[in-house]
């Protein structure tokens, strides 16, 4: 009887430790600091531990001081996460399309939540949109033909927060550099291209959709600041999206992550 009780106690302790280990694996230190404090910087001249690189038909690699993302299949999102887990942040990065169709997408995943229990996703950085209930993120994309879009993927469901909108702020064409900036303070999100603040066509209903036609937001309202409380922390990742055609090749350089400026400070 006593031996049985000891065995039961040991099994219970082991189960508790296993549960605690799994919980610890999902918990992350959130980097923070004073207003405008530098949290992370990468010029991609060398690899470092927090930058996730991989090879294969699609790849994330370093070449000539840039991060290159190649989407070798159609309708795929390729990403390379970098830096610490963040709550509030301001991100800046330079990017340009090197090859593939102008009908592409490239930009930033942020507040990326990707459990360590899915190492194949962590290693490959390759997924179809909303391919797994294990991944949550916001995705800000621009295209080489002059459009931008914002999406959210949560628990396996992807929602278009703002449809593709044409913008004269985007410098179009292959090899042309654009500078992207995202500012996240709690539930408030702002986006910039080449230092110009963007507006988004946000649906009137949280579960609805909107369209943007000839400069008009139908079924929604144009807003500079989005208020989103679904995902409040996570990592950032640089992303390349292929649509109908494979072969999208995107370069990124000079990634900076800072704390946002104080409220009321100029952009």
C-alpha positions in Angstrom: 0.0 0.0 0.0 2.8 2.4 1.0 4.7 1.6 -2.2 1.5 2.3 -4.2 1.1 5.7 -2.6 4.8 6.5 -3.3 4.3 5.6 -6.9 1.2 7.6 -7.2 2.9 10.6 -5.6 5.8 10.3 -8.0 3.5 10.1 -11.0 1.6 13.2 -9.8 4.8 15.1 -9.3 6.0 14.1 -12.8 2.7 15.2 -14.4 3.0 18.5 -12.5 6.6 19.1 -13.7 5.6 18.1 -17.3 2.8 20.6 -17.2 5.0 23.3 -15.7 7.6 22.6 -18.4 5.1 23.0 -21.2 3.8 26.2 -19.7 7.3 27.6 -19.3 8.0 26.8 -23.0 5.0 29.0 -24.0 6.0 31.9 -21.7 8.4 34.6 -23.0 10.2 37.6 -21.6 8.7 40.7 -23.2 11.4 43.2 -24.1 10.6 46.8 -23.1 12.3 50.1 -22.1 11.9 53.9 -22.1 10.4 55.8 -25.0 12.5 55.3 -28.2 14.9 52.9 -26.5 16.6 50.6 -28.9 15.4 47.0 -28.5 17.0 45.2 -31.5 18.9 46.1 -34.6 20.1 44.0 -37.6 22.0 45.0 -40.7 22.1 41.3 -41.9 25.9 41.3 -42.3 26.1 38.2 -40.2 23.7 35.6 -38.7 22.8 35.7 -35.0 20.8 33.5 -32.7 17.4 35.2 -32.8 17.3 35.3 -36.7 15.6 32.2 -38.1 17.2 31.1 -41.4 16.4 28.1 -43.5 17.0 26.6 -47.0 15.0 24.5 -49.5 12.6 25.3 -52.3 11.7 28.4 -50.3 14.4 30.0 -48.2 15.6 32.7 -45.9 19.3 33.5 -46.3 21.9 36.2 -45.9 23.7 37.6 -48.9 25.8 40.7 -49.4 24.5 42.3 -46.2 20.8 41.7 -46.8 18.2 39.1 -45.7 16.8 37.4 -48.8 13.4 35.7 -48.7 12.5 33.4 -51.6 9.0 32.0 -52.1 9.5 29.0 -54.3 5.9 27.9 -54.4 2.7 29.7 -55.4 0.3 31.0 -52.8 2.8 30.7 -49.9 4.0 33.0 -47.1 7.7 32.8 -46.3 9.0 34.5 -43.2 12.0 34.8 -41.0 11.4 35.8 -37.4 14.0 38.0 -35.6 14.6 39.7 -32.3 12.9 39.4 -28.9 9.2 39.0 -28.0 7.6 42.5 -27.8 4.5 44.2 -26.6 4.9 47.9 -27.6 7.4 48.6 -30.3 8.3 50.7 -33.4 9.8 48.8 -36.3 11.6 50.2 -39.3 13.0 48.2 -42.2 14.1 48.7 -45.8 12.9 46.3 -48.4 12.9 45.8 -52.2 11.7 43.1 -54.6 14.5 41.5 -56.6 12.7 38.9 -58.7 9.3 37.5 -59.5 6.0 39.0 -60.5 5.0 42.5 -59.5 1.8 41.0 -58.2 3.5 40.0 -54.9 3.4 40.8 -51.2 6.2 41.6 -48.8 6.4 43.2 -45.4 6.2 42.3 -41.7 4.5 39.8 -39.5 4.2 41.1 -36.0 2.9 40.0 -32.6 3.8 36.5 -34.0 2.9 33.8 -31.5 4.3 30.5 -32.5 4.5 27.7 -29.8 7.8 25.9 -29.5 5.8 22.6 -29.7 5.7 23.1 -33.5 9.4 23.0 -34.4 8.8 22.2 -38.0 7.1 25.6 -38.4 9.8 27.3 -36.4 12.5 25.7 -38.6 10.9 26.2 -42.0 9.2 29.6 -41.6 7.0 28.5 -44.5 3.2 28.2 -44.3 0.1 28.8 -46.3 -2.1 31.6 -44.8 -4.0 30.3 -41.8 -2.4 26.9 -42.3 -2.1 26.0 -38.6 -4.1 26.8 -35.4 -0.7 27.1 -33.7 0.3 30.4 -35.3 -1.2 33.8 -34.5 0.0 37.1 -36.1 -0.8 40.3 -37.8 0.6 40.7 -41.4 1.3 44.0 -43.1 2.0 43.6 -46.8 2.9 45.9 -49.7 3.2 44.9 -53.3 5.6 45.9 -56.1 2.6 47.2 -58.1 1.7 49.8 -55.5 -0.8 48.3 -53.0 -0.9 47.6 -49.2 -3.0 45.3 -47.0 -3.4 44.2 -43.4 -4.5 40.8 -42.1 -4.8 38.9 -38.9 -4.5 35.2 -38.4 -5.7 33.7 -35.1 -6.5 30.1 -34.2 -6.4 29.0 -37.8 -8.7 31.7 -39.1 -7.5 34.5 -41.3 -9.3 37.8 -41.4 -8.7 40.7 -43.8 -8.6 43.8 -41.6 -8.1 46.1 -44.5 -8.2 45.0 -48.2 -5.6 45.9 -50.8 -5.4 49.7 -51.3 -3.4 51.5 -53.9 -1.0 54.1 -52.7 1.3 56.7 -54.4 3.5 56.4 -51.4 4.8 53.0 -52.6 7.8 53.2 -55.0 6.9 50.7 -57.6 8.9 48.2 -59.6 11.7 45.6 -59.2 14.7 46.7 -57.3 13.1 49.8 -55.9 13.6 50.3 -52.2 10.7 51.2 -49.8 11.0 51.9 -46.1 8.3 50.4 -43.9 7.4 51.4 -40.3 5.0 50.0 -37.8 4.2 51.6 -34.5 2.3 49.5 -31.9 1.2 50.9 -28.5 -1.0 48.5 -26.7 -4.1 48.0 -28.9 -3.3 51.0 -31.2 -1.5 50.3 -34.5 -0.1 52.8 -37.0 1.7 52.1 -40.3 4.0 54.2 -42.5 5.5 53.8 -46.0 8.5 56.0 -46.8 7.6 58.2 -43.8 4.0 58.7 -45.0 1.2 57.6 -42.7 -1.2 55.1 -44.1 -5.0 54.9 -43.9 -6.8 51.6 -43.8 -10.3 50.6 -45.0 -11.7 49.1 -41.8 -15.0 47.2 -42.0 -18.0 48.7 -40.1 -18.6 45.2 -38.5 -15.9 43.4 -36.6 -16.8 40.2 -38.5 -17.6 41.9 -41.8 -15.6 42.9 -44.8 -15.0 46.1 -46.8 -13.8 46.9 -50.3 -11.8 49.7 -51.7 -12.9 50.9 -55.1 -11.6 54.0 -57.0 -10.5 55.8 -53.8 -13.6 54.9 -51.8 -13.9 52.6 -48.8 -17.2 50.6 -49.2 -18.6 48.9 -46.2 -16.1 50.5 -43.8 -14.3 53.6 -42.7 -10.8 55.0 -43.5 -8.7 55.2 -40.4 -5.1 56.1 -39.7 -5.0 54.4 -36.3 -6.3 50.8 -35.8 -7.5 49.6 -32.5 -6.9 45.9 -32.1 -6.9 43.9 -28.9 -6.7 40.3 -30.2 -2.9 39.9 -30.1 -0.9 42.1 -27.8 2.6 40.6 -27.9 4.8 38.3 -29.9 7.9 38.4 -32.2 8.3 40.2 -35.5 9.2 38.5 -38.7 10.0 39.7 -42.2 7.8 38.2 -44.9 7.5 37.5 -48.6 4.2 36.4 -50.1 3.7 34.7 -53.4 0.3 34.8 -55.0 -0.5 33.1 -58.3 3.1 32.7 -59.3 6.2 31.3 -57.5 9.6 32.9 -57.6 9.1 36.0 -55.4 12.5 37.1 -54.1 12.6 40.0 -51.6 15.5 41.7 -49.9 15.4 43.3 -46.4 18.0 45.5 -44.7 18.6 47.7 -41.7 15.9 46.3 -39.3 15.4 48.5 -36.2 13.1 47.8 -33.3 12.6 50.6 -30.7 10.1 51.4 -28.0 7.5 53.9 -29.5 8.0 57.6 -28.9 6.1 59.2 -26.1 2.5 59.9 -26.7 2.1 63.2 -28.6 5.5 63.0 -30.1 5.7 63.7 -33.9 5.9 60.7 -36.3 
